[in-house]
Amino acid sequence: MFAVLKNKVTDVTDRTVYLEIFSDRKVAYRVTAGRTVRHGKESNTYGIEAVDSRTGETERIADFSPDIEDAVAFAEMLTAERAKPRQLYSRALNFLYLLI
């Protein structure tokens, strides 16, 4: 039996680049800061963006974590593992799994 799940998309406003790390494979990993509304309360959120300057490939998780330390640690992990932008979501799941 299948069911349709409604997934709310969170809008991130006032997005700015907090930190940018360049890898030796010409991939830029950016930690972005922004604001979002969750459960009627406005809060800070931090996202991750990966951009490959050779191929133009880009992936983004706009609201990765409400904690800046987690977002920076994840960006450093991506750099150390030389992850490609298309691997962003699977690496995020692995990171969050280890965090819990």
WOJOGI-V877682 format. One line per field, one symbol per residue. ss: DSSP state (h for helix, s for strand, l for the rest). phi: phi as a letter, one per 20 degrees, with the letter a starting at -180 (. if undefined). Layout:
# WOJOGI-V877682
ss = ???
phi = ???
This chain:
# WOJOGI-V877682
ss = llllllllllllssssssssssllllssssssssssssllsssssssssssslllllssssssssllhhhhhhhhhhhhhllllhhhhhhhhhhhhhhhl
phi = .dcededfeeeddlfceebccdefemdddddddacbdclndebfbcdcccceffdnfccbdfcfbedfffffffffffffelfegfegfffffffffffe
